[in-house]
Amino acid sequence: MLVLRSLFHGGAMSRADLARATGLTRVTTSGLIAELIGEGIVVEKGTRASAGPGKPAVLVDLDRVGLQVVALDLSGADEYHGALMDLRGAVIARRRVRRESEESSSQAQAAVVGLARDLVQAADSRLLGVGVGSPGVISEDGVVLEAPNIGWEGVPLRQLLQDELGVPVVVGNDANAAAQAEYTLGETEPDLLLIRVGRGVGAGLLIRGMLVTGTHHAAGEIGHVPVGEDAPDAPSCACGNIGCLEAWISVPRLTAALHREGADREAILRGAGARLGTVLAPVVSMLNLSDVVVAASPTLFGDIFLDAAGENLRSHTLGRSHAEVRMRVPAESEEIVLRGALVMVLSSELGIS
């Protein structure tokens, strides 16, 4: 809804301010605000300091503290991570559930349901819904069609959680969630490629601020693109192939490589970055993107990794057109999927993007 988007991004304002910002009439704006106050979504925030004669304007805003969202991030290398958040993104409660190394599909589902239930029960105000950022290919109705790293195939996660929790649930790919967080809550270009690296590797793509999901919901599944598959040390991947990008640079694989005896940290990180740059080059070149975000641990994916990725990307593209490509790790990278899950609920329930 236009009024709610204006308040979310513009902050508290008067009804007259809102009418000017949205292009709606004052009568229409006042009627909408009255409805939203009645629904408990908007609250009055007192009066603006008077700048002259006349009655001071009453300010209204979203109930940023009174409305809450449960956000889940299932993409972590070692754990499922969840938080109860308000509309500012402030964390009210946090829960973590460790992932078992040989976890079955049903065990993973039970762990996620239990995590969500604990956080829903922690809510002490109105709960808008539950947002879930999950690895894998996910349909519009929240079915995890394929997620090799969790062992899920055809899991109706949205329906499973809604039946258990009795609240609205939105399920999306973790990289897509992160891209939405960066666009809605961060400061980025409307054309954005975000790479999410955790237990797996995926990408979220925004063009003119619109998320690209693809005909079969698999846009951004770059983790299983082969790169360096002919190398003598090419690793096997969870999908069954050899030398997938994910098998080279996912957090568990990269961490294991760095902990081998005699490991050359800089060489390993530069090699991993170079492989990412190779995979990204045709995408960046085809779409003429300038903002590439790597949502991952800055400890692993810091300057050494990013410099190598950027160098290799530019060496595989037309230099003049892509000399200004920026590769970066976003602020609050470790929280970005949770923040994206919050944005998904805001979009689904309030029309905010």
C-alpha positions, -999 to +999 in steps of 0.1 A: +000+000+000+013+034-011+006+051+023+024+024+043+054+025+019+056+062+023+055+060+061+080+031+062+106+050+041+098+086+051+091+082+088+064+099+108+045+126+090+012+145+091-019+135+071-013+165+049+023+154+043+012+120+033-013+134+009+014+154-008+038+124-008+014+099-023-006+122-046-039+112-028-065+137-017-065+147+019-099+132+024-088+099+010-056+099+030-074+107+063-099+079+056-071+054+050-052+065+081-083+061+102-087+025+089-050+017+095-052+031+130-083+010+137-064-021+124-035-013+148-010-009+120-006+029+122-004+050+154-005+087+162+029+100+174+019+134+189+021+168+173+047+185+153+063+216+169+043+246+158+060+269+133+033+296+134-004+302+140-029+274+137-034+240+152-002+218+152-003+189+129-007+154+143+020+130+132+013+094+123+036+065+117+037+027+114+036+010+148+073+001+144+077-012+180+042-028+186+042-049+154+066-079+154+079-105+129+096-138+133+125-142+109+143-175+102+177-180+084+182-216+073+213-210+053+240-212+080+268-236+078+263-250+113+230-238+126+195-226+119+191-190+132+160-172+141+149-139+156+118-121+168+121-085+154+101-053+154+096-033+122+128-013+129+148-046+126+156-045+163+160-080+177+137-087+207+146-124+211+170-147+193+172-185+190+197-208+174+195-246+167+226-265+158+225-285+126+234-322+129+260-334+105+239-364+093+205-347+097+176-364+078+150-343+060+124-350+087+148-341+115+156-308+097+119-300+093+113-307+130+142-285+140+129-256+119+093-260+132+106-261+168+127-230+162+098-210+147+074-222+175+098-209+202+100-175+186+063-172+180+057-180+217+082-152+226+062-125+209+047-101+234+028-079+209+009-083+176+027-108+153+025-100+116+039-133+104+069-155+099+095-150+072+119-178+062+150-175+041+159-211+030+186-224+006+173-241-026+147-236-053+114-225-038+081-221-054+057-191-051+036-211-026+065-218-003+074-254-014+111-261-012+114-279-045+151-288-041+176-280-014+205-305-015+223-291+015+193-297+038+182-329+020+148-314+011+129-321-020+093-311-024+089-300+012+058-278+016+075-256+042+051-227+042+020-249+047+039-270+073+047-239+094+013-222+089-005-254+101+017-256+131+018-219+141-015-205+129+001-173+115+009-161+080+042-175+067+063-165+037+092-187+025+118-176+000+153-184-012+179-171+012+199-151-014+167-135-027+158-126+008+192-110+014+189-091-019+155-077-008+170-067+025+198-048+009+175-030-014+147-021+011+168-015+042+202-006+028+216+019+003+222+002-030+215+005-068+182-007-082+202-031-103+219-055-078+235-089-078+239-104-043+259-136-037+249-154-005+276-178+008+269-201+037+265-238+037+257-233+000+261-206-026+233-188-043+225-154-059+197-129-057+192-106-087+173-073-087+166-054-119+152-019-114+143-029-079+123-060-090+134-095-079+141-119-107+130-154-099+128-171-133+102-193-149+109-223-127+119-203-096+156-211-100+171-178-110+203-172-091+212-209-086+249-203-094+262-226-067+261-256-091+278-240-120+310-260-127+342-241-125+377-257-125+361-291-127+391-304-146+415-295-118+432-325-101+418-314-067+383-306-080+359-314-051+327-334-053+295-315-046+263-324-027+244-323-060+265-352-073+287-333-097+323-324-096+338-289-093+307-269-086+313-233-074+296-243-041+320-272-036+349-247-039+338-217-019+310-226+006+318-219+042+323-255+052+345-263+022+366-231+025+370-235+062+382-271+058+407-261+032+421-233+054+425-257+084+445-283+064+481-286+076+504-262+058+475-244+042+485-211+024+456-188+036+461-161+010+465-185-019+433-204-009+412-172-005+426-157-037+418-190-056+383-191-042+377-155-051+390-160-086+366-189-092+336-167-081+348-139-104+349-164-133+313-175-127+300-140-122+317-124-153+291-135-179+262-124-157+277-090-149+287-085-186+253-095-200+233-073-175+259-045-172+257-045-134+279-023-113+270-034-077+279-069-066+273-077-029+288-108-012+267-116+018+290-138+038+313-138+068+338-109+064+364-130+081+365-154+052+352-132+024+371-100+031+396-080+011+418-109-002+388-128-015+370-098-029+401-083-046+407-116-064+371-120-074+370-084-087+402-088-106+391-120-123+357-107-131+371-076-148+397-097-167+368-117-182+347-087-192+350-057-215+372-034-194+357+000-203+321-011-196+328-028-163+357-009-148+335+005-121+320-028-109+320-026-071+323-058-050+316-055-013+305-073+019+274-054+032+270-040+067+254-065+091+262-093+066+256-120+092+221-107+098+211-100+062+189-131+056+170-124+088+165-089+077+154-102+043+129-125+060+115-094+078+112-076+045+094-106+029+067-104+057+064-066+053+059-070+016+034-099+019+013-084+048+017-046+043+028-041+007+060-025+018+091-030-004 
